[in-house]
C-alpha cells in the first residue's frame, strides 16, 4: 500500500479514538456540572446526551473533511509530519468545542442563579419608614415664601 493510505488509516484511527475518549470523559465528568446548571437531573441527562451527539457529529465531520491531503506524501517522515498536523488540528477543534460548551453553559448557569437570588443585586441605599407608622418629618430646608 501507498504511504499516503497508511497515513490516512493512522489519522482515522487516532482521530476517532481521541474523539471517543474525549466524548466519554466529557459526558461522564460533565454530568455533575450540567446537573448544577439545570438543577434538574432528567434535563441534565438529556442535554448531556444531546451534547455528546453534537460533539460526535461536529468532530467526526471535521475529521473527514480534513482528511484529504492534496500534496504528495513521499516517505514515512512526510507522512508523520502531515499526520501530526492533522491530529493537532483535531485536538484544537476538540478543545475549542469544549471551551465553547463550558462558556455557554456557565453563562446560562449564572443567569439562572441570578434569577433565583433572594437579595438585591445592589446594597440598599436607604431604609424606608414602616408602613402605617408615624410619618417622617419633612426635610429641613428653606421655608417656602409666605403669600
Short mmCIF file of the C-alpha atoms (twelve columns), coordinates in Angstrom:
data_MODEL
# 
_entry.id   MODEL 
# 
loop_
_atom_site.group_PDB 
_atom_site.id 
_atom_site.type_symbol 
_atom_site.label_atom_id 
_atom_site.label_alt_id 
_atom_site.label_comp_id 
_atom_site.label_asym_id 
_atom_site.label_seq_id 
_atom_site.Cartn_x 
_atom_site.Cartn_y 
_atom_site.Cartn_z 
_atom_site.pdbx_PDB_model_num 
ATOM 1   C CA . UNK A 1   0.000   0.000  0.000  1 
ATOM 2   C CA . UNK A 2   0.961   3.596  -0.579 1 
ATOM 3   C CA . UNK A 3   2.407   5.682  2.294  1 
ATOM 4   C CA . UNK A 4   -0.479  8.118  1.922  1 
ATOM 5   C CA . UNK A 5   -3.038  5.361  2.525  1 
ATOM 6   C CA . UNK A 6   -1.243  4.304  5.705  1 
ATOM 7   C CA . UNK A 7   -1.204  7.924  6.820  1 
ATOM 8   C CA . UNK A 8   -4.971  8.167  6.225  1 
ATOM 9   C CA . UNK A 9   -5.620  4.971  8.179  1 
ATOM 10  C CA . UNK A 10  -3.458  6.136  11.085 1 
ATOM 11  C CA . UNK A 11  -5.159  9.546  11.032 1 
ATOM 12  C CA . UNK A 12  -8.619  7.991  11.156 1 
ATOM 13  C CA . UNK A 13  -7.671  5.566  13.922 1 
ATOM 14  C CA . UNK A 14  -6.082  8.245  16.119 1 
ATOM 15  C CA . UNK A 15  -8.763  10.875 15.464 1 
ATOM 16  C CA . UNK A 16  -11.704 8.559  16.032 1 
ATOM 17  C CA . UNK A 17  -10.055 7.102  19.137 1 
ATOM 18  C CA . UNK A 18  -9.419  10.583 20.555 1 
ATOM 19  C CA . UNK A 19  -12.958 11.670 19.753 1 
ATOM 20  C CA . UNK A 20  -14.482 8.691  21.552 1 
ATOM 21  C CA . UNK A 21  -12.176 9.077  24.557 1 
ATOM 22  C CA . UNK A 22  -12.843 12.815 24.932 1 
ATOM 23  C CA . UNK A 23  -16.612 12.401 24.417 1 
ATOM 24  C CA . UNK A 24  -16.806 9.750  27.135 1 
ATOM 25  C CA . UNK A 25  -14.699 11.804 29.540 1 
ATOM 26  C CA . UNK A 26  -16.739 14.951 28.946 1 
ATOM 27  C CA . UNK A 27  -20.011 13.063 29.232 1 
ATOM 28  C CA . UNK A 28  -19.037 11.324 32.468 1 
ATOM 29  C CA . UNK A 29  -17.417 14.304 34.185 1 
ATOM 30  C CA . UNK A 30  -19.669 16.985 32.731 1 
ATOM 31  C CA . UNK A 31  -22.873 15.456 34.037 1 
ATOM 32  C CA . UNK A 32  -22.276 16.871 37.528 1 
ATOM 33  C CA . UNK A 33  -21.762 20.321 36.025 1 
ATOM 34  C CA . UNK A 34  -24.920 20.004 33.913 1 
ATOM 35  C CA . UNK A 35  -26.955 18.925 36.937 1 
ATOM 36  C CA . UNK A 36  -25.819 22.079 38.708 1 
ATOM 37  C CA . UNK A 37  -26.511 24.228 35.642 1 
ATOM 38  C CA . UNK A 38  -30.038 22.948 35.088 1 
ATOM 39  C CA . UNK A 39  -30.980 21.931 38.666 1 
ATOM 40  C CA . UNK A 40  -32.942 19.027 37.151 1 
ATOM 41  C CA . UNK A 41  -31.403 15.567 36.794 1 
ATOM 42  C CA . UNK A 42  -33.573 14.425 33.879 1 
ATOM 43  C CA . UNK A 43  -32.935 17.606 31.911 1 
ATOM 44  C CA . UNK A 44  -29.203 17.373 32.623 1 
ATOM 45  C CA . UNK A 45  -29.125 13.762 31.343 1 
ATOM 46  C CA . UNK A 46  -30.985 14.738 28.170 1 
ATOM 47  C CA . UNK A 47  -28.737 17.740 27.487 1 
ATOM 48  C CA . UNK A 48  -25.675 15.601 28.184 1 
ATOM 49  C CA . UNK A 49  -26.797 13.060 25.568 1 
ATOM 50  C CA . UNK A 50  -27.528 15.805 23.049 1 
ATOM 51  C CA . UNK A 51  -24.140 17.399 23.643 1 
ATOM 52  C CA . UNK A 52  -22.400 14.060 23.084 1 
ATOM 53  C CA . UNK A 53  -24.244 13.511 19.793 1 
ATOM 54  C CA . UNK A 54  -23.454 17.048 18.639 1 
ATOM 55  C CA . UNK A 55  -19.839 16.600 19.701 1 
ATOM 56  C CA . UNK A 56  -19.529 13.406 17.646 1 
ATOM 57  C CA . UNK A 57  -21.170 14.984 14.601 1 
ATOM 58  C CA . UNK A 58  -19.047 18.120 14.640 1 
ATOM 59  C CA . UNK A 59  -15.766 16.436 15.374 1 
ATOM 60  C CA . UNK A 60  -16.116 13.436 13.096 1 
ATOM 61  C CA . UNK A 61  -17.375 15.741 10.354 1 
ATOM 62  C CA . UNK A 62  -14.252 17.842 10.765 1 
ATOM 63  C CA . UNK A 63  -12.051 14.741 10.800 1 
ATOM 64  C CA . UNK A 64  -13.462 13.525 7.495  1 
ATOM 65  C CA . UNK A 65  -13.280 16.942 5.822  1 
ATOM 66  C CA . UNK A 66  -9.684  17.499 6.973  1 
ATOM 67  C CA . UNK A 67  -8.531  14.027 5.927  1 
ATOM 68  C CA . UNK A 68  -7.707  14.880 2.313  1 
ATOM 69  C CA . UNK A 69  -4.069  15.668 1.599  1 
ATOM 70  C CA . UNK A 70  -3.654  17.345 -1.786 1 
ATOM 71  C CA . UNK A 71  0.126   17.153 -1.995 1 
ATOM 72  C CA . UNK A 72  2.165   14.018 -2.499 1 
ATOM 73  C CA . UNK A 73  3.483   12.152 0.530  1 
ATOM 74  C CA . UNK A 74  6.840   10.752 -0.475 1 
ATOM 75  C CA . UNK A 75  8.101   8.919  2.578  1 
ATOM 76  C CA . UNK A 76  7.250   7.996  6.155  1 
ATOM 77  C CA . UNK A 77  8.786   11.209 7.519  1 
ATOM 78  C CA . UNK A 78  6.471   13.402 5.476  1 
ATOM 79  C CA . UNK A 79  3.543   11.161 6.375  1 
ATOM 80  C CA . UNK A 80  4.260   11.585 10.107 1 
ATOM 81  C CA . UNK A 81  4.551   15.356 9.700  1 
ATOM 82  C CA . UNK A 82  1.204   15.525 7.920  1 
ATOM 83  C CA . UNK A 83  -0.337  13.130 10.444 1 
ATOM 84  C CA . UNK A 84  0.830   15.238 13.373 1 
ATOM 85  C CA . UNK A 85  -0.544  18.394 11.753 1 
ATOM 86  C CA . UNK A 86  -3.925  16.787 11.134 1 
ATOM 87  C CA . UNK A 87  -4.181  15.230 14.603 1 
ATOM 88  C CA . UNK A 88  -3.091  18.531 16.153 1 
ATOM 89  C CA . UNK A 89  -5.892  20.338 14.338 1 
ATOM 90  C CA . UNK A 90  -8.364  17.722 15.563 1 
ATOM 91  C CA . UNK A 91  -7.180  18.315 19.130 1 
ATOM 92  C CA . UNK A 92  -7.555  22.070 18.708 1 
ATOM 93  C CA . UNK A 93  -11.106 21.614 17.430 1 
ATOM 94  C CA . UNK A 94  -11.879 19.320 20.388 1 
ATOM 95  C CA . UNK A 95  -10.536 21.928 22.806 1 
ATOM 96  C CA . UNK A 96  -12.424 24.776 21.140 1 
ATOM 97  C CA . UNK A 97  -15.697 22.830 21.263 1 
ATOM 98  C CA . UNK A 98  -15.127 22.018 24.921 1 
ATOM 99  C CA . UNK A 99  -14.399 25.619 25.919 1 
ATOM 100 C CA . UNK A 100 -17.356 26.927 23.922 1 
ATOM 101 C CA . UNK A 101 -19.698 24.494 25.697 1 
ATOM 102 C CA . UNK A 102 -18.327 25.347 29.134 1 
ATOM 103 C CA . UNK A 103 -18.586 29.077 28.397 1 
ATOM 104 C CA . UNK A 104 -22.169 28.857 27.115 1 
ATOM 105 C CA . UNK A 105 -23.349 26.634 29.957 1 
ATOM 106 C CA . UNK A 106 -21.574 28.814 32.519 1 
ATOM 107 C CA . UNK A 107 -23.392 31.891 31.225 1 
ATOM 108 C CA . UNK A 108 -26.700 30.033 31.387 1 
ATOM 109 C CA . UNK A 109 -25.944 28.932 34.968 1 
ATOM 110 C CA . UNK A 110 -25.046 32.464 36.087 1 
ATOM 111 C CA . UNK A 111 -28.313 33.773 34.648 1 
ATOM 112 C CA . UNK A 112 -30.318 31.065 36.400 1 
ATOM 113 C CA . UNK A 113 -28.577 31.748 39.726 1 
ATOM 114 C CA . UNK A 114 -29.166 35.476 39.322 1 
ATOM 115 C CA . UNK A 115 -32.886 34.857 38.844 1 
ATOM 116 C CA . UNK A 116 -33.006 32.674 41.963 1 
ATOM 117 C CA . UNK A 117 -31.121 35.140 44.141 1 
ATOM 118 C CA . UNK A 118 -33.136 36.447 47.098 1 
ATOM 119 C CA . UNK A 119 -31.037 39.505 47.754 1 
ATOM 120 C CA . UNK A 120 -30.973 42.626 45.617 1 
ATOM 121 C CA . UNK A 121 -28.115 42.961 43.132 1 
ATOM 122 C CA . UNK A 122 -27.008 46.209 44.841 1 
ATOM 123 C CA . UNK A 123 -26.906 47.032 48.550 1 
ATOM 124 C CA . UNK A 124 -29.783 49.246 49.771 1 
ATOM 125 C CA . UNK A 125 -29.111 52.979 49.887 1 
ATOM 126 C CA . UNK A 126 -31.722 53.976 52.490 1 
ATOM 127 C CA . UNK A 127 -34.252 52.441 54.828 1 
ATOM 128 C CA . UNK A 128 -37.939 53.022 54.188 1 
ATOM 129 C CA . UNK A 129 -40.153 54.002 57.155 1 
ATOM 130 C CA . UNK A 130 -42.523 51.332 58.425 1 
ATOM 131 C CA . UNK A 131 -45.946 51.215 56.779 1 
ATOM 132 C CA . UNK A 132 -48.764 52.833 58.772 1 
ATOM 133 C CA . UNK A 133 -46.428 54.233 61.402 1 
ATOM 134 C CA . UNK A 134 -45.604 57.850 62.158 1 
ATOM 135 C CA . UNK A 135 -44.790 59.905 59.124 1 
ATOM 136 C CA . UNK A 136 -41.282 61.262 58.979 1 
ATOM 137 C CA . UNK A 137 -40.785 64.978 59.363 1 
ATOM 138 C CA . UNK A 138 -40.305 66.892 56.130 1 
ATOM 139 C CA . UNK A 139 -36.690 67.531 55.257 1 
ATOM 140 C CA . UNK A 140 -35.123 70.605 56.773 1 
ATOM 141 C CA . UNK A 141 -34.543 73.410 54.344 1 
ATOM 142 C CA . UNK A 142 -35.577 76.945 53.496 1 
ATOM 143 C CA . UNK A 143 -39.161 77.828 54.290 1 
ATOM 144 C CA . UNK A 144 -41.412 78.488 51.338 1 
ATOM 145 C CA . UNK A 145 -42.252 82.171 50.794 1 
ATOM 146 C CA . UNK A 146 -45.413 83.375 52.528 1 
ATOM 147 C CA . UNK A 147 -48.296 84.634 50.423 1 
# 
